Amino acid sequence: MSPMLLSIVVFVFVVTIVAFVASLLRSDDESKVDNRLAVLTGTKNAVKQKAKQSILSQPLDAMPGIIEAIFQQFGQFRLLFVQADTAITPSRFFAVSGGLAVAGVFLAGFAGIKVYLAPGGCVLGLVPLFWLMFRRGRRMKKFGAQLPDALELISRALRAGHSLAAGFNLVQSEMSAPIGIEFGRVFEEQNLGISLEEALLSLTERVPNLDLKFFATAVTLQRQTGGDLAEILDKIGYLVRERFKIFGQIAALTGEGRLSGIVLLALPPVLFVVVYKMNPEYIALLFTDEMGRKMLAGAIVMQLLGALMIRKIINIKV
């Protein structure tokens, strides 16, 4: 297969993926609009809709698995951009990814790489996705670190006689992003007439943090049953700080396992590149020979299984 024909095939493949994801985004937005119109016109039970969206109807430890998380990200791909706090639109994101994938194939061809290895240049199209996930993870981690201080600030505001809404506004004005932005958004949503429960539910959807879900559930229950909210927030803040201490201990104890996993997972690809540079004909058997292709597929499968097993060993829930 010529490099030009191979590039055309890759381009068509990327365009197909972009069109598929765009259709998912469009259908998701249309379904939300239809549901909202149905509630407003009375053709759908608004009480059932509200109960379905209530944060109290969701278990606190309802964390999706790997497969469910992947499908949820495809179904709510726009939420990923919100969580990463980036102004890039999904259409521009996929355009950049497709352009980098095609450019990677051309660069592989210009670099003199064999035709059967040229499609590997499509991996360059995954760079924006890795950047987006890294930005999202860094923002979520920073939010979790700021949460105990925010809870303590709201607790002190409540003891000083301020309302809960004023506590959210205080967090917005006194604390930096991302927690100042997210709590400020809850405050603005209340000013626009949205109930506190719905605003907190939207917050937990934008920020998938278990400690934040504890806070939102505690606030919702306190508004329904009563109680000293300041004391509840102090206990949640203490719980979050203790969880961070345990996370630090676990990170120290599993450091050797994580380092071993990185080395073991990175060793086969690095050796593949080194051997290809030293003797390309030797590596070519993995692509031209039938047994070589089976061995390559088996190696990739075992590599993925090994990554999952190492992740299962070092991922300790607290």
C-alpha positions as CSV (number, residue, x, y, z in Angstrom):
1,M,0.0,0.0,0.0
2,S,1.4,3.4,-1.0
3,P,1.9,6.1,1.6
4,M,-0.6,8.3,-0.2
5,L,-3.3,5.7,-0.2
6,L,-2.5,4.9,3.5
7,S,-2.9,8.5,4.4
8,I,-6.3,8.7,2.7
9,V,-7.5,5.7,4.6
10,V,-6.3,7.2,7.9
11,F,-8.0,10.5,7.0
12,V,-11.3,8.8,6.2
13,F,-11.1,6.8,9.5
14,V,-10.5,10.0,11.6
15,V,-13.3,11.8,9.9
16,T,-15.7,8.9,10.6
17,I,-14.8,9.0,14.3
18,V,-15.3,12.8,14.4
19,A,-18.7,12.5,12.8
20,F,-19.7,9.7,15.1
21,V,-18.8,11.6,18.3
22,A,-20.4,14.8,16.9
23,S,-23.7,12.8,16.4
24,L,-23.4,11.6,20.0
25,L,-23.0,15.2,21.2
26,R,-25.9,16.4,19.1
27,S,-28.3,13.6,20.3
28,D,-27.3,14.2,23.9
29,D,-28.1,18.0,23.7
30,E,-31.4,17.3,21.8
31,S,-32.5,14.7,24.5
32,K,-31.8,17.3,27.2
33,V,-33.9,19.9,25.4
34,D,-36.7,17.5,24.8
35,N,-36.8,16.4,28.4
36,R,-36.8,20.0,29.6
37,L,-39.7,20.9,27.2
38,A,-41.6,17.9,28.3
39,V,-41.4,18.9,31.9
40,L,-42.4,22.5,31.2
41,T,-45.4,21.5,29.1
42,G,-46.6,19.0,31.6
43,T,-46.3,16.0,29.4
44,K,-43.7,14.6,31.8
45,N,-43.9,14.2,35.5
46,A,-41.8,16.9,37.0
47,V,-41.8,15.3,40.4
48,K,-40.3,12.1,39.0
49,Q,-37.8,14.1,37.0
50,K,-36.6,15.9,40.1
51,A,-36.5,12.7,42.2
52,K,-34.4,11.1,39.4
53,Q,-31.9,14.0,39.5
54,S,-31.8,14.3,43.3
55,I,-28.4,13.8,44.9
56,L,-30.0,11.8,47.7
57,S,-31.1,9.1,45.3
58,Q,-27.5,8.3,44.4
59,P,-25.2,6.2,46.6
60,L,-22.2,8.1,48.0
61,D,-19.8,5.5,46.7
62,A,-21.4,5.1,43.3
63,M,-18.2,5.2,41.3
64,P,-18.4,3.8,37.7
65,G,-16.1,1.1,36.6
66,I,-13.6,1.5,33.8
67,I,-16.0,0.5,31.0
68,E,-18.8,2.6,32.4
69,A,-16.5,5.6,32.8
70,I,-15.4,5.3,29.2
71,F,-18.9,5.2,27.8
72,Q,-19.9,8.0,30.2
73,Q,-17.1,10.2,28.8
74,F,-18.3,9.5,25.2
75,G,-21.9,10.3,26.2
76,Q,-21.0,13.5,28.0
77,F,-17.9,14.5,26.2
78,R,-18.6,18.2,26.7
79,L,-18.4,17.7,30.5
80,L,-14.8,16.7,30.0
81,F,-14.0,20.1,28.7
82,V,-15.8,21.8,31.5
83,Q,-13.9,19.7,34.1
84,A,-10.6,20.6,32.4
85,D,-11.7,24.3,32.4
86,T,-10.6,24.9,28.8
87,A,-12.1,27.2,26.2
88,I,-11.5,24.7,23.4
89,T,-14.7,23.5,21.7
90,P,-15.2,19.7,20.9
91,S,-15.2,20.5,17.2
92,R,-11.9,22.3,17.3
93,F,-10.5,19.6,19.6
94,F,-11.3,16.8,17.1
95,A,-10.1,18.9,14.2
96,V,-6.7,19.3,15.9
97,S,-6.6,15.6,16.8
98,G,-7.4,14.6,13.2
99,G,-4.8,17.1,11.8
100,L,-2.1,15.7,14.1
101,A,-3.0,12.1,13.2
102,V,-2.6,12.8,9.5
103,A,0.5,14.8,10.1
104,G,1.9,12.0,12.1
105,V,1.4,9.6,9.1
106,F,3.1,12.0,6.7
107,L,6.0,12.6,9.1
108,A,6.5,8.8,9.5
109,G,6.6,8.5,5.7
110,F,9.1,11.4,5.3
111,A,11.3,9.9,8.1
112,G,11.8,6.8,6.0
113,I,9.8,4.5,8.3
114,K,8.4,1.3,6.6
115,V,4.9,1.4,5.2
116,Y,3.6,-1.1,7.7
117,L,4.8,1.1,10.5
118,A,3.5,4.4,9.1
119,P,0.0,4.1,10.6
120,G,1.7,4.3,14.0
121,G,2.0,8.0,13.3
122,C,-1.7,8.3,14.1
123,V,-0.7,8.1,17.8
124,L,0.2,11.7,17.4
125,G,-3.5,12.5,17.2
126,L,-3.9,11.3,20.8
127,V,-1.7,14.1,22.1
128,P,-4.6,16.5,22.6
129,L,-6.6,13.9,24.5
130,F,-3.6,13.2,26.8
131,W,-3.3,16.9,27.3
132,L,-7.0,17.3,28.1
133,M,-7.0,14.4,30.6
134,F,-3.8,15.7,32.3
135,R,-5.3,19.2,32.6
136,R,-8.6,17.7,34.0
137,G,-6.7,15.5,36.5
138,R,-4.5,18.3,37.7
139,R,-7.6,20.5,38.2
140,M,-9.5,17.8,40.1
141,K,-6.5,17.1,42.3
142,K,-6.2,20.8,43.2
143,F,-9.9,21.1,43.9
144,G,-9.7,18.2,46.3
145,A,-6.7,19.8,48.1
146,Q,-8.7,23.1,48.5
147,L,-11.9,21.5,49.7
148,P,-11.0,21.2,53.5
149,D,-10.1,24.9,53.7
150,A,-13.4,25.8,51.8
151,L,-15.5,23.8,54.3
152,E,-13.7,25.4,57.2
153,L,-14.4,28.8,55.7
154,I,-18.1,28.1,55.2
155,S,-18.3,26.7,58.8
156,R,-16.8,29.9,60.2
157,A,-19.1,32.0,58.2
158,L,-22.1,30.1,59.5
159,R,-20.9,30.5,63.1
160,A,-20.6,34.3,62.4
161,G,-24.2,34.5,61.5
162,H,-24.0,34.4,57.7
163,S,-26.2,32.3,55.5
164,L,-25.0,29.3,53.5
165,A,-25.2,31.3,50.3
166,A,-23.0,33.9,51.8
167,G,-20.6,31.2,52.7
168,F,-20.4,30.1,49.0
169,N,-19.8,33.7,48.0
170,L,-17.1,34.0,50.6
171,V,-15.3,31.0,49.1
172,Q,-15.6,32.6,45.7
173,S,-14.0,35.8,46.8
174,E,-11.4,34.5,49.2
175,M,-10.1,31.3,47.5
176,S,-8.4,30.8,44.1
177,A,-9.4,28.6,41.2
178,P,-10.7,26.0,40.7
179,I,-12.8,25.8,44.0
180,G,-13.5,29.5,44.0
181,I,-14.9,29.3,40.4
182,E,-17.1,26.2,41.1
183,F,-18.5,27.5,44.4
184,G,-19.1,30.9,42.9
185,R,-21.1,29.2,40.1
186,V,-23.3,27.6,42.7
187,F,-23.8,31.0,44.3
188,E,-24.8,32.5,41.0
189,E,-27.1,29.7,40.1
190,Q,-29.0,30.3,43.4
191,N,-29.3,34.0,42.6
192,L,-30.8,33.1,39.3
193,G,-33.6,31.0,41.0
194,I,-32.1,27.5,40.9
195,S,-32.7,25.5,44.1
196,L,-29.6,24.7,46.2
197,E,-30.1,21.0,45.8
198,E,-30.0,21.3,42.0
199,A,-27.0,23.6,42.1
200,L,-25.1,21.1,44.3
201,L,-26.1,18.3,42.1
202,S,-24.7,20.2,39.1
203,L,-21.5,20.8,41.1
204,T,-21.0,17.2,41.9
205,E,-21.5,16.4,38.2
206,R,-18.9,18.9,37.2
207,V,-16.5,17.9,39.9
208,P,-16.5,14.1,40.5
209,N,-15.1,14.2,44.0
210,L,-16.3,11.8,46.7
211,D,-15.6,14.3,49.5
212,L,-17.6,16.9,47.7
213,K,-20.4,14.5,47.4
214,F,-20.3,14.0,51.2
215,F,-20.6,17.8,51.6
216,A,-23.5,18.1,49.1
217,T,-25.4,15.2,50.7
218,A,-24.9,16.7,54.2
219,V,-26.1,20.1,53.1
220,T,-29.2,18.6,51.4
221,L,-30.1,16.5,54.5
222,Q,-29.5,19.3,56.9
223,R,-32.0,21.5,54.9
224,Q,-34.6,18.7,55.1
225,T,-34.1,17.5,58.7
226,G,-32.3,20.3,60.4
227,G,-29.2,20.3,62.6
228,D,-26.0,22.2,63.2
229,L,-24.5,22.5,59.7
230,A,-21.3,24.2,61.0
231,E,-20.5,21.2,63.1
232,I,-21.3,18.9,60.2
233,L,-18.9,20.8,58.0
234,D,-16.2,20.7,60.6
235,K,-16.5,16.9,60.8
236,I,-16.4,16.5,57.1
237,G,-13.4,18.8,56.8
238,Y,-11.6,16.7,59.5
239,L,-12.5,13.5,57.6
240,V,-11.1,14.9,54.4
241,R,-7.8,15.9,56.0
242,E,-7.5,12.4,57.6
243,R,-8.1,10.9,54.2
244,F,-5.3,13.0,52.7
245,K,-3.0,11.7,55.4
246,I,-3.9,8.1,54.5
247,F,-3.4,8.8,50.8
248,G,0.1,10.1,51.5
249,Q,0.9,6.9,53.5
250,I,-0.5,4.7,50.7
251,A,1.5,6.7,48.1
252,A,4.7,6.1,50.1
253,L,4.0,2.4,50.6
254,T,3.1,1.7,46.9
255,G,5.8,3.9,45.4
256,E,8.0,0.9,44.7
257,G,5.1,-0.9,43.0
258,R,4.2,2.1,40.9
259,L,7.8,2.6,39.8
260,S,8.1,-1.1,38.9
261,G,4.9,-0.9,36.9
262,I,6.2,2.1,34.9
263,V,9.5,0.3,34.1
264,L,7.9,-2.9,33.1
265,L,5.3,-1.2,30.9
266,A,7.8,1.1,29.2
267,L,10.5,-1.6,28.6
268,P,8.9,-3.4,25.7
269,P,8.1,-0.3,23.6
270,V,11.6,1.1,24.3
271,L,13.3,-2.2,23.3
272,F,11.1,-2.3,20.2
273,V,12.3,1.2,19.0
274,V,16.0,0.3,19.8
275,V,15.9,-3.0,17.9
276,Y,14.1,-1.3,15.0
277,K,16.9,1.3,14.8
278,M,19.6,-1.3,15.0
279,N,18.0,-4.0,12.7
280,P,14.8,-3.1,10.9
281,E,14.6,-6.4,9.0
282,Y,14.5,-8.3,12.3
283,I,11.5,-6.3,13.5
284,A,9.8,-6.6,10.1
285,L,9.1,-10.3,10.8
286,L,6.5,-9.2,13.4
287,F,4.5,-7.6,10.6
288,T,5.2,-9.7,7.6
289,D,5.1,-13.2,9.0
290,E,1.8,-14.7,10.3
291,M,3.3,-16.1,13.4
292,G,5.0,-12.7,14.1
293,R,1.7,-10.9,13.9
294,K,0.1,-13.4,16.3
295,M,3.1,-12.9,18.7
296,L,2.7,-9.1,18.4
297,A,-1.0,-9.2,19.2
298,G,-0.4,-11.6,22.1
299,A,2.3,-9.3,23.5
300,I,0.0,-6.3,23.3
301,V,-2.8,-8.2,25.1
302,M,-0.5,-9.4,27.8
303,Q,0.9,-5.8,28.2
304,L,-2.6,-4.5,28.7
305,L,-3.5,-7.3,31.2
306,G,-0.3,-6.6,33.1
307,A,-1.1,-2.9,33.3
308,L,-4.6,-3.7,34.7
309,M,-3.2,-6.1,37.2
310,I,-0.5,-3.6,38.4
311,R,-3.1,-0.9,38.6
312,K,-5.4,-3.2,40.7
313,I,-2.6,-3.9,43.1
314,I,-1.5,-0.4,43.8
315,N,-4.9,1.2,43.6
316,I,-6.1,1.0,47.3
317,K,-9.4,2.6,48.1
318,V,-9.8,4.7,51.2
